[in-house]
């Protein structure tokens, strides 16, 4: 990473310290299918709404470095999906992309929000693709006005899972997950984030993963990789036929869904709107929050101008 970018990121981190207790205190819980789902809703009620959708295996807290900047333009809504973060992690639950999308729509209904922009990452990209599909079918519970996708498996053929993900989805996953350790977790993130992931951020991820025995449900959650293959046509066609503005902002150094995913997006999507973040890996919102916000702001300004 360039020295000037390192200095910017250090400034961002020094002014955005966060811990789980503080994050939790600023949120509430939603009841869904007899379970508790954590969410946050901040900002002026008359502002446009931005829905933030996190990835695997993290939670809504991974947006905290961008939160105050985004809150200047938007009312921000985010939740920890079922099985993640501060939300419940039931063992006998059928986890699916479709159900996670239902949870978001249920929250928006409860908050009486009928128009929303979306910023999604990783696993959350697929949830956002499902919401876009519902819009195109005219079955959405809300008017989705624009989508920004960060590094994620928009196309199953370009998704390159890390070893931990491959092990989790195997028949041995439910046994091997218990052998996971912070050191192994850190090694994985060092690889996918090009060494850009700050220790304090990774520690937050690990603490949340351990809450409510989160390791125990990871083999069920990882089934999203199979879902992506089963419903590829539905979710890829949503991108190809979108009637609202889309942008991809991608850390192209990401070995999971970096430059190779962007190239596939350009092949399959007409008039692709893509911003490449050089030297950035899988978590742009953590690795380069100031660059992410700048790229997102330029997109929203372009929408407003048109």
N, C-alpha and C positions, 0 to 999 in steps of 0.2 A: 504493500500500500504506500502511496506517495506520502511524504512527511506532512504536507499541508492537510491532507485528508485525515491523517492520524490525529493531528492537532484539533481539527474540527470535531472528530468523533469523541476525543477526550473531553472537550468542552461540553458536548451534548451529554455525556455520561455524568460529568461532575454536577450538572444542573438538572439531572433527571434520576436521582437516586430513588430506588423503590424497593420495598420488601412486601412479602405476601400479606402480612397483617394490615399494612396501609392500603394495599390494593383491595383487600377484602372489605375493609371498613367503608370504602367508597362505592360499594356495590350492594345489590340486593339478590334475593332468590325468587325464582319463578317456579311454580308447581307445574310439572308436566308428567303425566302418566304415573302418578304417585311417587315421583322423584323430584329432587331439588336441583335446579339449574341456576348457576350463578350468572349474573349479568351486570353491566354498567351502562348507565344512561346519563350523559353529562352534556351541558351546553344549553344555550338559550332555545326555548321551545319554538320560536318563530324562525329559526335557521333551517336550511335544508339539512336532511339527515344523511349521515354516512354510516353504513353498516360495515363493521370490521369482522372478518371471518378468519380465525386462526388456523394453523396447520397441525400436523402430527409430528411429535408427541407433545406439543406445547399447549398453550392456552391463551386467553385474551391478554394476559399480562405482557405478552411479547410485542404488543403495540405501545407500551408505555413510553418509549423514547420519542414516539411521534405524536403522542396524545395531545399535549398542550398546543402544538403547532396546528394540528388538524382541527382542534376545537375552536380555533379562531374563525374558521370558515363554516364549520358544521356543528350540529348537534350530533354527538357520537354515541352509537349504540354497539355494544359487543357482548358476547356471552362465551362461557366455557361450554363447549359442546358436551353432550352426554358421554361420560367416560374420561373426561379431561379436566385438568385443573382443579378448581374448587367445587365443581359440580359432582353429583353422585356418580358412582362407578359400579353399578349393579352387575353381579356375576352372571345372572340368568337373563340378561337383556339381549334383544336382537339388535345389534348395532348395524346401522346402514346409512349410506349417504342420503337416501330418501327421508329417513326419520330425522336426521340432523337438519335437513332443509325444513321439515315440518316444525321443528322446534323454533327455528328462526321466524317462520311465518306466524307461529303462535305468539311469540314475544311481540312482534310488530303489531299484531291484532290487539294484544293486551295494552300496549302503549298507544293504541289508536293512531298509528303511523301508516299513512297510505301512499307515500312517495319516498323513495330511498335510492341513494347511490351506494355502490358496493366496492369495497377494497378487500381482496381475498388473497390467501397465501397457501400453497402446498395442498394438503387435504381439503382446505377451505376452498381452493379453486374448483374442485369437483362439486362441492356443495353449491357454489355460485353457478356453475354450469347447469345444475339441476334447477335452480331458481330461474335462470334464463330460459330453460326449456319450458317451464310452466308459463312464463310470460308469453312465449311464442304460441303456446297452446291456448292462451287466454284463460288459464286456470290459476294464475298467480293470485295470492291474497293481497298483493301490493303492487304498485307501479314502480318497477325497477328501471331507473333512468340512465344509469351508466355502470360499467364494470371495469375495474382495474384488477388484473391478475398478476400476482408475483410468482416467483419460482414454484411451479407445480406440475403435476402430471396431466396436462391438458390432453395429451395423446398417450395412451398406454404403450404404444410401440416405441416411444422415446424415453419413457421413464426407466431410469437405471437405479434400482433400489440398492441401498448399502447392505452389507452383510447382516446386520442386525435385523433389518426388515425381511430379508430372505429367510433367515432362521425363524423369525416369528410366524411367518405364514406357512412354514413346513409343519408336518405332523408332530414334530418335537418341540414346537414353539412354546406350548404351555409348560414344558419342563425347563427349557433353556432360559426362559425369561427370568427365572428365579436366580440365575447365575449372573445376571447383569450387575454391573457395578458402576460407581461414579467414574472410575478410571476408564472403563470401556466406553462409557457414555461420552466422556470428554474426548477420547480418541476419535470417535465417530464425528463429533461436531467440529473438531479441529480439521478433519478432512473435508467435510462438506462446506465449511465456512472459510476455508483457506487460512485458518489460524486467526480469523478476525473476531471470533466470538469472545466477548469479555467474560472473565471468570465469574463476575457477579451475576451476569445474565444466565449463564449455564447453571449456576447454583440455584437460581430461582426455578428453572425448568425441572431440575432434579428433585427439589423439595416438593413441587406440585405433583410430579409424577408419583412420588411416594405416598402422597395423601390418599387415604381411603383405599390403600392397596391397589394403586393404579397399575402397577406391573401386572397384576393378575388379569386385567381385561385387555391388555395390549394384543394378545393373540387373536382376540375377537375383533378389535378395532382395525387390525391390519387387513381384514377382509376387504377393505376398500380397494385394494389393488386388484382383487378379483372382480369386484363390481365395475371398475373402470373398463375392464375387458368385456364384460357382459353387456354393458350399456354404452359402448364406444360410439355407436352410430347416433344415439340420442344426444349425447353430450358434445360430440364433435360437430354435429349438424347445428346445434344451438349456436356455436361460435360462427359457423359459416352463414347462418341465416339471420343473425341478430339484426334487430331493428332499432337498437340503441347503440351509442358509442362504446367501443371497447378499446382498452389499451393493455399491453403487456409491458411490465417493467421487470427486467430480469437481470439478476447477477449472473453474468455469462460464464464465470469461473466455476459455477456449481456443477459437480460431477453427476448429480441426480437429474436435474432439469435445467441445465444451463444453455450454452450456445446451441447444442444439438436440438433442444426443444424449440428454441427461437427459430431455427432454420426450418423446422417442420411447420411451425405456425405460419411462416411466410409462404410455404408451399401450398397450404390448404385454405388459408383465409384470404379473401379478397381485400385489397387495400389495407394490409396489416399496419397497425399503429404499434410500434415497438420501440422501447427505450432500453438500450443495453448499458448495464453498469459494469465497467471493466474493473477487474481486480476484486470483485465482490462475489460471494458464494451464495449459499442457499437461503440466507436470512437477511435480505436487504433492509428490513425494518429495524434490525439490530446492528448489522454491520455498517450500514450507510444511511441512517435515518434522515440526515439532512438532504442527501441526494434523492432519496425516495420521495420526500415531501415536495421537493422542487419539481420533480418529474410529474408527480400527481397534480400539483397546482397548475402547471402548464396545460395539462390535459383538461382540467375543469374550466380554466379560463377560455380555452379554445371552444369548449362546448357552449359556454355562455355567450361567446362572441358570435357563434353560428346560429 
